[in-house]
């Protein structure tokens, strides 16, 4: 299977990135990850595990690869490398704006640009509220190109009992949006456990 690219930008919601990578690794799906400097700062504020600690743990999985944000020679910066698509989670509105305007100043932006030009799946999980007209116009622009905009909105009808339940649902929904099967099925347990 071709790898899934996971980009982490500087929006709040580091737990979404962590669980996305772990869910993919648990299903033995190859992962290529890059992360902005702002995302590392947010991670340090929000997570109990250090970013470097998580990287070391993920690195034990043979199909996990990390490229620094400035490495524009990384294979994912080129359309010649096949991938199963890309997830940017959390996705800051600044990253949304850069992608919407074709900027490729770092590896995350360039990888997203490659997905758009190669017509591969690109899922953005924007983390900002409320959204301004500028944010919405940028999202509309890239949505019209086929990019999936997936705000991290809880499914209250599943009656989540914890933040972890909400995170699991959002991450499964995100990965499912790439067209990878078998992720959303697990989340039906929340509904069944409350009936």
C-alpha positions in Angstrom: 0.0 0.0 0.0 1.2 3.5 -0.8 2.0 5.7 2.3 -0.3 8.2 3.8 1.2 11.6 4.3 0.4 13.3 7.7 1.1 16.9 8.0 0.8 18.6 11.4 0.5 22.4 11.5 0.2 24.9 14.3 -3.5 24.7 15.2 -4.7 23.4 18.6 -5.5 19.7 18.5 -2.2 17.9 18.6 -4.1 14.8 20.0 -5.8 14.6 16.5 -2.4 14.2 14.8 -1.1 11.8 17.4 -4.1 9.5 17.1 -4.2 9.7 13.3 -0.6 8.5 13.1 -1.2 5.8 15.7 -4.4 4.6 14.1 -2.6 4.2 10.7 0.3 2.5 12.3 -2.0 0.1 14.2 -3.5 -0.9 10.8 0.1 -1.3 9.4 -0.4 1.5 6.9 2.8 3.3 5.9 3.0 6.8 7.2 5.2 9.7 6.1 5.0 12.7 8.5 6.1 16.3 8.5 5.5 19.0 11.2 5.8 22.7 11.3 7.7 24.6 14.0 4.5 26.1 15.3 2.9 22.6 15.6 5.8 21.5 17.8 5.2 24.4 20.1 1.5 23.6 20.3 2.4 20.0 20.9 4.5 20.9 23.9 1.6 22.9 25.4 -1.0 20.3 24.9 0.5 16.9 25.2 2.1 14.9 28.1 4.5 13.1 25.7 7.2 15.2 24.1 7.2 15.4 20.3 10.6 13.8 20.1 9.4 11.0 22.4 6.5 10.4 20.0 8.8 10.5 17.0 11.1 7.9 18.6 8.2 5.6 19.5 6.7 5.9 16.0 10.1 5.3 14.5 10.0 1.7 15.8 7.4 1.0 13.2 9.3 0.1 10.0 6.9 1.9 7.7 7.0 5.3 9.5 9.1 8.0 8.0 9.7 11.6 9.3 10.9 14.5 7.2 11.8 17.9 8.6 9.6 20.8 7.5 12.4 22.4 5.6 13.4 19.3 3.6 12.1 20.3 0.1 14.1 17.5 -1.4 12.0 14.9 0.5 10.3 12.4 -1.9 6.8 13.7 -0.9 7.7 17.1 -2.4 7.4 15.5 -5.9 4.5 14.0 -7.7 6.6 11.1 -8.9 6.3 9.5 -5.5 3.0 7.6 -5.2 1.0 8.1 -2.1 -2.5 7.3 -0.8 -3.1 11.0 -0.2 -2.5 13.4 2.7 -4.1 14.4 5.9 -3.3 17.8 7.5 -4.4 17.6 11.1 -4.7 19.9 12.9 -4.7 22.4 10.0 -4.2 26.0 11.0 -6.1 28.6 9.0 -2.7 30.0 8.0 -1.9 26.6 6.4 -5.3 26.6 4.8 -4.6 30.0 3.3 -1.2 28.9 2.0 -2.6 25.8 0.4 -5.5 27.8 -1.1 -3.1 30.2 -2.7 -0.6 27.7 -4.1 2.2 28.5 -1.7 4.9 25.9 -1.1 7.2 27.5 1.3 7.7 24.4 3.4 7.4 20.6 3.0 3.8 20.4 4.4 2.6 23.1 1.9 4.5 21.6 -1.0 3.2 18.1 -0.2 -0.4 19.4 -0.2 0.2 21.2 -3.4 1.4 18.0 -5.0 -1.7 16.2 -3.9 -3.9 18.9 -5.5 -1.9 18.9 -8.8 -1.8 15.1 -8.9 -5.5 14.9 -8.0 -4.8 12.8 -4.9 -7.0 12.9 -1.8 -6.2 15.8 0.5 -8.0 16.1 3.8 -7.7 19.2 5.9 -8.9 19.3 9.6 -9.1 23.1 10.2 -8.9 24.1 13.9 -10.2 27.6 14.3 -13.4 29.1 15.6 -15.2 31.2 14.7 -14.3 31.2 11.1 -14.0 34.6 9.3 -15.1 35.2 5.7 -11.5 35.0 4.7 -11.1 31.5 6.2 -14.4 30.4 4.6 -13.4 31.8 1.1 -10.0 29.9 1.3 -11.8 26.7 2.3 -14.3 27.1 -0.5 -11.5 27.7 -3.0 -9.7 24.5 -2.2 -13.0 22.5 -1.7 -13.8 23.4 -5.3 -10.5 21.6 -6.2 -11.7 18.4 -4.5 -10.0 18.9 -1.2 -12.0 17.6 1.8 -12.5 20.1 4.6 -13.3 18.1 7.7 -13.7 20.3 10.8 -13.2 18.3 14.1 -16.9 18.4 15.0 -18.2 15.8 17.5 -20.9 13.3 16.5 -23.2 14.0 19.5 -25.7 11.4 18.3 -23.1 8.8 19.2 -23.2 10.1 22.8 -19.5 10.3 23.4 -18.5 10.0 27.1 -15.0 11.5 26.9 -12.7 13.7 24.9 -11.0 10.4 23.8 -14.3 9.2 22.3 -14.6 12.4 20.3 -11.0 12.2 19.1 -11.4 8.6 18.0 -14.5 9.4 16.0 -12.9 12.5 14.3 -9.7 10.6 13.5 -11.6 7.6 12.1 -13.8 9.9 10.0 -10.7 11.7 8.7 -8.9 8.5 7.6 -12.1 7.1 6.2 -12.3 10.2 4.0 -9.1 9.1 2.3 -11.0 6.1 1.1 -9.3 3.6 3.5 -11.9 1.2 4.8 -12.3 -0.3 8.2 -11.9 2.8 10.3 -15.5 4.0 10.8 -16.7 0.5 11.7 -14.9 0.7 15.0 -16.7 3.9 16.0 -20.1 2.2 16.0 -19.1 0.8 19.3 -19.9 4.2 20.9 -23.4 4.1 19.7 -23.9 0.5 20.7 -22.4 1.0 24.1 -25.0 3.7 24.9 -28.1 1.9 23.6 
